[in-house]
Amino acid sequence: MQFDFGDTQTITSDELREIFERLQPYLPSQLRTVEPAPCRGLRYDFAPFSGRETEPSRPDASYDDPRLTYVREDADAQEHKLRLVAREILRDVYERLYVLWRDASYVADLKAAVQDAPTRWQAYEREFKATESAYAYLRTPEAGPEWPSAVSRLVDAQERLLAAAVAFAVRAREIALVHEKYLYSDLVPHAALQAAGYPDATGWHIGETCEGRFLDRLTDTVRTAINQQRAHVTQVSQLAGASTS
């Protein structure tokens, strides 16, 4: 059997065994199996990371190994080919391993950051619905006879809603900081949260960070909505008072 590497290198099964014999001291412990890829090169299977391991890197000793150091093709064509492919394999193994480690670290950091965010988000949604209900009630005829009490209940609901938004923002900031830390991960934020065990997080208004500065769009949106509601209620009260005077 022959294996293609890059555009020009083809090696036999015996040569591949020789290469892996040379690479054995430098292969990561997470590497479980190696098999031919469908088109060219090799396919690797790695043991999963917990996300709390140190960053994997190619052992320094591999750069000075006399069986892996560079040899010119015109000096020894066979050794040139074997060492070229060996270095390519070792580089590929650690590049793939790094991606897996980074994604696992991303998920582990999210698990640590989320904490009680689901409960806080549920509290926010509950208070949001209560505020919307209290505001909608003011538009009904039944609110007229108890207008001050109905307005008071709205104000209470608004304050609870704002408090719930601020409480969620505490967790959202930690989550957003993790997203920023892994900005260049192959995992997108929603996929990372799902991998961390929070598929419902796609509905969370997490906001974002820029160089560590948190942009809390949820709380800003809640404050804007409350101000608009209060302005409307004030205007209605003033107009209603004017019409009865």
ZADO-1210 file (C-alpha; in nm, 4 decimals, padded with zeros to 6 digits):
<atoms>
<atom x="00.0000" y="00.0000" z="00.0000" code="MET" pos="1"/>
<atom x="00.1163" y="00.3513" z="-00.0773" code="GLN" pos="2"/>
<atom x="00.0325" y="00.6759" z="00.1007" code="PHE" pos="3"/>
<atom x="00.0333" y="01.0190" z="-00.0594" code="ASP" pos="4"/>
<atom x="00.1586" y="01.3207" z="00.1350" code="PHE" pos="5"/>
<atom x="00.1379" y="01.6661" z="-00.0140" code="GLY" pos="6"/>
<atom x="00.1720" y="01.6924" z="-00.3908" code="ASP" pos="7"/>
<atom x="00.4947" y="01.5013" z="-00.4438" code="THR" pos="8"/>
<atom x="00.5656" y="01.2538" z="-00.1630" code="GLN" pos="9"/>
<atom x="00.4478" y="00.8931" z="-00.1815" code="THR" pos="10"/>
<atom x="00.5572" y="00.6357" z="00.0740" code="ILE" pos="11"/>
<atom x="00.5061" y="00.2641" z="00.1180" code="THR" pos="12"/>
<atom x="00.3659" y="00.0776" z="00.4183" code="SER" pos="13"/>
<atom x="00.7178" y="-00.0260" z="00.5196" code="ASP" pos="14"/>
<atom x="00.8386" y="00.3325" z="00.5028" code="GLU" pos="15"/>
<atom x="00.5414" y="00.4454" z="00.7094" code="LEU" pos="16"/>
<atom x="00.6251" y="00.1879" z="00.9771" code="ARG" pos="17"/>
<atom x="00.9822" y="00.3151" z="00.9814" code="GLU" pos="18"/>
<atom x="00.8582" y="00.6734" z="01.0179" code="ILE" pos="19"/>
<atom x="00.6318" y="00.5886" z="01.3118" code="PHE" pos="20"/>
<atom x="00.9094" y="00.3935" z="01.4776" code="GLU" pos="21"/>
<atom x="01.1138" y="00.7147" z="01.4696" code="ARG" pos="22"/>
<atom x="00.8211" y="00.9258" z="01.5849" code="LEU" pos="23"/>
<atom x="00.7128" y="00.6967" z="01.8683" code="GLN" pos="24"/>
<atom x="00.8960" y="00.8846" z="02.1482" code="PRO" pos="25"/>
<atom x="00.7288" y="01.2113" z="02.0466" code="TYR" pos="26"/>
<atom x="00.3708" y="01.1081" z="01.9790" code="LEU" pos="27"/>
<atom x="00.1113" y="01.2356" z="02.2306" code="PRO" pos="28"/>
<atom x="-00.0474" y="00.9922" z="02.4731" code="SER" pos="29"/>
<atom x="-00.3923" y="01.0982" z="02.3445" code="GLN" pos="30"/>
<atom x="-00.3236" y="00.9466" z="02.0009" code="LEU" pos="31"/>
<atom x="-00.5184" y="00.6201" z="01.9866" code="ARG" pos="32"/>
<atom x="-00.5209" y="00.5063" z="01.6235" code="THR" pos="33"/>
<atom x="-00.3823" y="00.6059" z="01.2852" code="VAL" pos="34"/>
<atom x="-00.5337" y="00.4968" z="00.9566" code="GLU" pos="35"/>
<atom x="-00.5233" y="00.6037" z="00.5909" code="PRO" pos="36"/>
<atom x="-00.7390" y="00.9025" z="00.5046" code="ALA" pos="37"/>
<atom x="-00.9865" y="00.8617" z="00.2151" code="PRO" pos="38"/>
<atom x="-00.7918" y="01.0848" z="-00.0243" code="CYS" pos="39"/>
<atom x="-00.4378" y="01.1376" z="00.1003" code="ARG" pos="40"/>
<atom x="-00.2416" y="01.1446" z="00.4179" code="GLY" pos="41"/>
<atom x="-00.3555" y="00.9902" z="00.7435" code="LEU" pos="42"/>
<atom x="-00.6533" y="01.0088" z="00.9756" code="ARG" pos="43"/>
<atom x="-00.5982" y="01.0238" z="01.3516" code="TYR" pos="44"/>
<atom x="-00.8207" y="00.9303" z="01.6412" code="ASP" pos="45"/>
<atom x="-00.7496" y="01.0971" z="01.9737" code="PHE" pos="46"/>
<atom x="-00.8731" y="01.0305" z="02.3247" code="ALA" pos="47"/>
<atom x="-01.0995" y="01.3143" z="02.4394" code="PRO" pos="48"/>
<atom x="-00.9689" y="01.5995" z="02.6507" code="PHE" pos="49"/>
<atom x="-01.1340" y="01.7052" z="02.9741" code="SER" pos="50"/>
<atom x="-01.0472" y="02.0659" z="02.8984" code="GLY" pos="51"/>
<atom x="-00.8242" y="02.1005" z="03.2009" code="ARG" pos="52"/>
<atom x="-00.5024" y="01.9611" z="03.0555" code="GLU" pos="53"/>
<atom x="-00.2063" y="02.1828" z="02.9751" code="THR" pos="54"/>
<atom x="-00.1701" y="02.2981" z="02.6171" code="GLU" pos="55"/>
<atom x="-00.0174" y="02.0197" z="02.4038" code="PRO" pos="56"/>
<atom x="00.2965" y="02.0996" z="02.2099" code="SER" pos="57"/>
<atom x="00.5502" y="01.9095" z="02.0068" code="ARG" pos="58"/>
<atom x="00.8361" y="01.7893" z="02.2299" code="PRO" pos="59"/>
<atom x="01.1488" y="02.0019" z="02.1958" code="ASP" pos="60"/>
<atom x="01.3672" y="01.6919" z="02.1704" code="ALA" pos="61"/>
<atom x="01.2039" y="01.6016" z="01.8389" code="SER" pos="62"/>
<atom x="01.3654" y="01.9018" z="01.6733" code="TYR" pos="63"/>
<atom x="01.7166" y="01.7708" z="01.7532" code="ASP" pos="64"/>
<atom x="01.6579" y="01.4003" z="01.6949" code="ASP" pos="65"/>
<atom x="01.9285" y="01.2909" z="01.4453" code="PRO" pos="66"/>
<atom x="01.6772" y="01.0637" z="01.2721" code="ARG" pos="67"/>
<atom x="01.4388" y="01.3546" z="01.2090" code="LEU" pos="68"/>
<atom x="01.6650" y="01.6498" z="01.1341" code="THR" pos="69"/>
<atom x="01.6761" y="01.7827" z="00.7812" code="TYR" pos="70"/>
<atom x="01.8855" y="01.6085" z="00.5157" code="VAL" pos="71"/>
<atom x="01.9260" y="01.7487" z="00.1656" code="ARG" pos="72"/>
<atom x="01.7727" y="01.5402" z="-00.1096" code="GLU" pos="73"/>
<atom x="02.0947" y="01.5398" z="-00.3105" code="ASP" pos="74"/>
<atom x="02.2788" y="01.4028" z="-00.0053" code="ALA" pos="75"/>
<atom x="02.0384" y="01.1141" z="00.0683" code="ASP" pos="76"/>
<atom x="01.7122" y="01.1027" z="-00.1242" code="ALA" pos="77"/>
<atom x="01.5577" y="00.8276" z="00.0894" code="GLN" pos="78"/>
<atom x="01.6380" y="00.9901" z="00.4223" code="GLU" pos="79"/>
<atom x="01.5251" y="01.3247" z="00.2860" code="HIS" pos="80"/>
<atom x="01.1837" y="01.1767" z="00.2013" code="LYS" pos="81"/>
<atom x="01.1422" y="00.9862" z="00.5268" code="LEU" pos="82"/>
<atom x="01.2333" y="01.2804" z="00.7451" code="ARG" pos="83"/>
<atom x="01.0252" y="01.5235" z="00.5418" code="LEU" pos="84"/>
<atom x="00.7141" y="01.3081" z="00.5796" code="VAL" pos="85"/>
<atom x="00.7921" y="01.2347" z="00.9458" code="ALA" pos="86"/>
<atom x="00.8055" y="01.6042" z="01.0307" code="ARG" pos="87"/>
<atom x="00.4861" y="01.6636" z="00.8361" code="GLU" pos="88"/>
<atom x="00.3076" y="01.3874" z="01.0272" code="ILE" pos="89"/>
<atom x="00.4301" y="01.5139" z="01.3635" code="LEU" pos="90"/>
<atom x="00.3264" y="01.8692" z="01.2808" code="ARG" pos="91"/>
<atom x="-00.0155" y="01.7509" z="01.1634" code="ASP" pos="92"/>
<atom x="-00.0701" y="01.5408" z="01.4769" code="VAL" pos="93"/>
<atom x="00.0004" y="01.8302" z="01.7114" code="TYR" pos="94"/>
<atom x="-00.1972" y="02.0809" z="01.5061" code="GLU" pos="95"/>
<atom x="-00.5022" y="01.8556" z="01.5188" code="ARG" pos="96"/>
<atom x="-00.4426" y="01.7812" z="01.8855" code="LEU" pos="97"/>
<atom x="-00.4253" y="02.1517" z="01.9657" code="TYR" pos="98"/>
<atom x="-00.7626" y="02.2145" z="01.8012" code="VAL" pos="99"/>
<atom x="-00.9235" y="01.9386" z="02.0085" code="LEU" pos="100"/>
<atom x="-00.7600" y="02.0661" z="02.3270" code="TRP" pos="101"/>
<atom x="-00.8685" y="02.4253" z="02.2575" code="ARG" pos="102"/>
<atom x="-01.2291" y="02.3235" z="02.1948" code="ASP" pos="103"/>
<atom x="-01.2342" y="02.1095" z="02.5096" code="ALA" pos="104"/>
<atom x="-01.0868" y="02.3978" z="02.7104" code="SER" pos="105"/>
<atom x="-01.3524" y="02.6297" z="02.5668" code="TYR" pos="106"/>
<atom x="-01.6305" y="02.3960" z="02.6802" code="VAL" pos="107"/>
<atom x="-01.4756" y="02.3433" z="03.0241" code="ALA" pos="108"/>
<atom x="-01.4371" y="02.7185" z="03.0792" code="ASP" pos="109"/>
<atom x="-01.7996" y="02.7709" z="02.9782" code="LEU" pos="110"/>
<atom x="-01.9173" y="02.5117" z="03.2282" code="LYS" pos="111"/>
<atom x="-01.7309" y="02.7020" z="03.4994" code="ALA" pos="112"/>
<atom x="-01.8709" y="03.0374" z="03.3857" code="ALA" pos="113"/>
<atom x="-02.2379" y="02.9416" z="03.3413" code="VAL" pos="114"/>
<atom x="-02.3088" y="02.8325" z="03.6998" code="GLN" pos="115"/>
<atom x="-02.6726" y="02.9320" z="03.7718" code="ASP" pos="116"/>
<atom x="-02.7222" y="03.1284" z="03.4503" code="ALA" pos="117"/>
<atom x="-03.0164" y="02.9065" z="03.3407" code="PRO" pos="118"/>
<atom x="-03.2029" y="02.9842" z="03.6642" code="THR" pos="119"/>
<atom x="-03.1282" y="03.3540" z="03.6333" code="ARG" pos="120"/>
<atom x="-03.2449" y="03.3574" z="03.2731" code="TRP" pos="121"/>
<atom x="-03.5690" y="03.1835" z="03.3693" code="GLN" pos="122"/>
<atom x="-03.6221" y="03.4476" z="03.6376" code="ALA" pos="123"/>
<atom x="-03.5670" y="03.7189" z="03.3787" code="TYR" pos="124"/>
<atom x="-03.8169" y="03.5632" z="03.1373" code="GLU" pos="125"/>
<atom x="-04.0716" y="03.5271" z="03.4181" code="ARG" pos="126"/>
<atom x="-04.0359" y="03.8934" z="03.5178" code="GLU" pos="127"/>
<atom x="-04.0460" y="04.0028" z="03.1556" code="PHE" pos="128"/>
<atom x="-04.3813" y="03.8318" z="03.1051" code="LYS" pos="129"/>
<atom x="-04.5132" y="03.9773" z="03.4322" code="ALA" pos="130"/>
<atom x="-04.4120" y="04.3284" z="03.3275" code="THR" pos="131"/>
<atom x="-04.5666" y="04.2904" z="02.9840" code="GLU" pos="132"/>
<atom x="-04.8862" y="04.1652" z="03.1454" code="SER" pos="133"/>
<atom x="-04.8987" y="04.4544" z="03.3954" code="ALA" pos="134"/>
<atom x="-04.8375" y="04.7054" z="03.1165" code="TYR" pos="135"/>
<atom x="-05.1001" y="04.5500" z="02.8918" code="ALA" pos="136"/>
<atom x="-05.3542" y="04.5582" z="03.1764" code="TYR" pos="137"/>
<atom x="-05.3290" y="04.9388" z="03.1912" code="LEU" pos="138"/>
<atom x="-05.4797" y="04.9521" z="02.8437" code="ARG" pos="139"/>
<atom x="-05.7951" y="04.7680" z="02.9500" code="THR" pos="140"/>
<atom x="-06.1161" y="04.9321" z="03.0815" code="PRO" pos="141"/>
<atom x="-06.0804" y="04.7385" z="03.4065" code="GLU" pos="142"/>
<atom x="-05.7647" y="04.9362" z="03.4918" code="ALA" pos="143"/>
<atom x="-05.9517" y="05.2681" z="03.5069" code="GLY" pos="144"/>
<atom x="-06.1105" y="05.2384" z="03.8504" code="PRO" pos="145"/>
<atom x="-05.7855" y="05.1181" z="04.0089" code="GLU" pos="146"/>
<atom x="-05.5409" y="05.3184" z="03.7989" code="TRP" pos="147"/>
<atom x="-05.2962" y="05.4113" z="04.0797" code="PRO" pos="148"/>
<atom x="-05.2820" y="05.0523" z="04.2054" code="SER" pos="149"/>
<atom x="-05.2388" y="04.9166" z="03.8537" code="ALA" pos="150"/>
<atom x="-04.9574" y="05.1641" z="03.7838" code="VAL" pos="151"/>
<atom x="-04.7951" y="05.0716" z="04.1152" code="SER" pos="152"/>
<atom x="-04.8025" y="04.7037" z="04.0217" code="ARG" pos="153"/>
<atom x="-04.6390" y="04.7909" z="03.6890" code="LEU" pos="154"/>
<atom x="-04.3624" y="04.9827" z="03.8635" code="VAL" pos="155"/>
<atom x="-04.3026" y="04.6889" z="04.0977" code="ASP" pos="156"/>
<atom x="-04.2862" y="04.4522" z="03.8008" code="ALA" pos="157"/>
<atom x="-04.0461" y="04.6816" z="03.6163" code="GLN" pos="158"/>
<atom x="-03.8122" y="04.6951" z="03.9141" code="GLU" pos="159"/>
<atom x="-03.8132" y="04.3178" z="03.9463" code="ARG" pos="160"/>
<atom x="-03.7481" y="04.2855" z="03.5738" code="LEU" pos="161"/>
<atom x="-03.4524" y="04.5225" z="03.5870" code="LEU" pos="162"/>
<atom x="-03.3103" y="04.3393" z="03.8886" code="ALA" pos="163"/>
<atom x="-03.3451" y="04.0067" z="03.7056" code="ALA" pos="164"/>
<atom x="-03.1694" y="04.1487" z="03.3982" code="ALA" pos="165"/>
<atom x="-02.8837" y="04.2830" z="03.6096" code="VAL" pos="166"/>
<atom x="-02.8528" y="03.9483" z="03.7891" code="ALA" pos="167"/>
<atom x="-02.8345" y="03.7588" z="03.4611" code="PHE" pos="168"/>
<atom x="-02.5808" y="04.0079" z="03.3281" code="ALA" pos="169"/>
<atom x="-02.3407" y="03.9019" z="03.6034" code="VAL" pos="170"/>
<atom x="-02.3294" y="03.5523" z="03.4547" code="ARG" pos="171"/>
<atom x="-02.3552" y="03.6796" z="03.0974" code="ALA" pos="172"/>
<atom x="-02.0367" y="03.8814" z="03.1455" code="ARG" pos="173"/>
<atom x="-01.8431" y="03.5724" z="03.2535" code="GLU" pos="174"/>
<atom x="-01.9789" y="03.3749" z="02.9580" code="ILE" pos="175"/>
<atom x="-01.8983" y="03.6563" z="02.7154" code="ALA" pos="176"/>
<atom x="-01.5414" y="03.6738" z="02.8463" code="LEU" pos="177"/>
<atom x="-01.5003" y="03.3038" z="02.7721" code="VAL" pos="178"/>
<atom x="-01.6361" y="03.3564" z="02.4206" code="HIS" pos="179"/>
<atom x="-01.3848" y="03.6358" z="02.3674" code="GLU" pos="180"/>
<atom x="-01.0998" y="03.4208" z="02.4984" code="LYS" pos="181"/>
<atom x="-01.1813" y="03.1544" z="02.2390" code="TYR" pos="182"/>
<atom x="-01.2720" y="03.3930" z="01.9603" code="LEU" pos="183"/>
<atom x="-01.0713" y="03.1929" z="01.7066" code="TYR" pos="184"/>
<atom x="-01.1958" y="02.8508" z="01.8107" code="SER" pos="185"/>
<atom x="-01.3590" y="02.6295" z="01.5505" code="ASP" pos="186"/>
<atom x="-01.6586" y="02.6128" z="01.7848" code="LEU" pos="187"/>
<atom x="-01.9063" y="02.8980" z="01.7488" code="VAL" pos="188"/>
<atom x="-02.0502" y="03.0266" z="02.0799" code="PRO" pos="189"/>
<atom x="-02.3865" y="02.8503" z="02.0530" code="HIS" pos="190"/>
<atom x="-02.2202" y="02.5203" z="01.9611" code="ALA" pos="191"/>
<atom x="-01.9795" y="02.5573" z="02.2523" code="ALA" pos="192"/>
<atom x="-02.2658" y="02.6202" z="02.4959" code="LEU" pos="193"/>
<atom x="-02.4518" y="02.3215" z="02.3588" code="GLN" pos="194"/>
<atom x="-02.1413" y="02.1054" z="02.4020" code="ALA" pos="195"/>
<atom x="-02.1207" y="02.2349" z="02.7604" code="ALA" pos="196"/>
<atom x="-02.4712" y="02.1014" z="02.8222" code="GLY" pos="197"/>
<atom x="-02.6826" y="02.4136" z="02.7670" code="TYR" pos="198"/>
<atom x="-02.8777" y="02.3734" z="02.4400" code="PRO" pos="199"/>
<atom x="-03.1347" y="02.6313" z="02.5556" code="ASP" pos="200"/>
<atom x="-02.8633" y="02.8950" z="02.5762" code="ALA" pos="201"/>
<atom x="-02.9301" y="02.9903" z="02.2150" code="THR" pos="202"/>
<atom x="-03.2108" y="03.2083" z="02.3527" code="GLY" pos="203"/>
<atom x="-02.9973" y="03.3844" z="02.6132" code="TRP" pos="204"/>
<atom x="-02.9085" y="03.7486" z="02.5536" code="HIS" pos="205"/>
<atom x="-02.5464" y="03.7210" z="02.6562" code="ILE" pos="206"/>
<atom x="-02.4041" y="04.0378" z="02.5061" code="GLY" pos="207"/>
<atom x="-02.0383" y="04.0576" z="02.4162" code="GLU" pos="208"/>
<atom x="-01.7030" y="04.1837" z="02.5314" code="THR" pos="209"/>
<atom x="-01.4495" y="04.4005" z="02.3545" code="CYS" pos="210"/>
<atom x="-01.0976" y="04.3817" z="02.4978" code="GLU" pos="211"/>
<atom x="-01.2468" y="04.2731" z="02.8284" code="GLY" pos="212"/>
<atom x="-01.5124" y="04.5462" z="02.8405" code="ARG" pos="213"/>
<atom x="-01.8610" y="04.3987" z="02.8718" code="PHE" pos="214"/>
<atom x="-02.1406" y="04.5343" z="02.6540" code="LEU" pos="215"/>
<atom x="-02.4571" y="04.4531" z="02.8495" code="ASP" pos="216"/>
<atom x="-02.7190" y="04.4967" z="02.5799" code="ARG" pos="217"/>
<atom x="-02.9921" y="04.3126" z="02.7739" code="LEU" pos="218"/>
<atom x="-02.9957" y="04.5511" z="03.0709" code="THR" pos="219"/>
<atom x="-02.9732" y="04.8508" z="02.8387" code="ASP" pos="220"/>
<atom x="-03.2695" y="04.7190" z="02.6402" code="THR" pos="221"/>
<atom x="-03.4724" y="04.6631" z="02.9588" code="VAL" pos="222"/>
<atom x="-03.3995" y="05.0143" z="03.0861" code="ARG" pos="223"/>
<atom x="-03.5015" y="05.1628" z="02.7519" code="THR" pos="224"/>
<atom x="-03.8274" y="04.9650" z="02.7481" code="ALA" pos="225"/>
<atom x="-03.9092" y="05.0662" z="03.1067" code="ILE" pos="226"/>
<atom x="-03.8456" y="05.4313" z="03.0311" code="ASN" pos="227"/>
<atom x="-04.0705" y="05.4114" z="02.7284" code="GLN" pos="228"/>
<atom x="-04.3464" y="05.2462" z="02.9312" code="GLN" pos="229"/>
<atom x="-04.3211" y="05.5057" z="03.2056" code="ARG" pos="230"/>
<atom x="-04.3223" y="05.7919" z="02.9582" code="ALA" pos="231"/>
<atom x="-04.6362" y="05.6516" z="02.7996" code="HIS" pos="232"/>
<atom x="-04.8097" y="05.5984" z="03.1356" code="VAL" pos="233"/>
<atom x="-04.7163" y="05.9518" z="03.2442" code="THR" pos="234"/>
<atom x="-04.8532" y="06.0979" z="02.9241" code="GLN" pos="235"/>
<atom x="-05.1760" y="05.9005" z="02.9546" code="VAL" pos="236"/>
<atom x="-05.2160" y="06.0090" z="03.3174" code="SER" pos="237"/>
<atom x="-05.1592" y="06.3721" z="03.2290" code="GLN" pos="238"/>
<atom x="-05.3993" y="06.3650" z="02.9380" code="LEU" pos="239"/>
<atom x="-05.6609" y="06.1791" z="03.1418" code="ALA" pos="240"/>
<atom x="-05.6288" y="06.4344" z="03.4215" code="GLY" pos="241"/>
<atom x="-05.6621" y="06.7189" z="03.1766" code="ALA" pos="242"/>
<atom x="-05.9733" y="06.5730" z="03.0239" code="SER" pos="243"/>
<atom x="-06.1493" y="06.5443" z="03.3598" code="THR" pos="244"/>
<atom x="-06.0502" y="06.8837" z="03.4966" code="SER" pos="245"/>
</atoms>
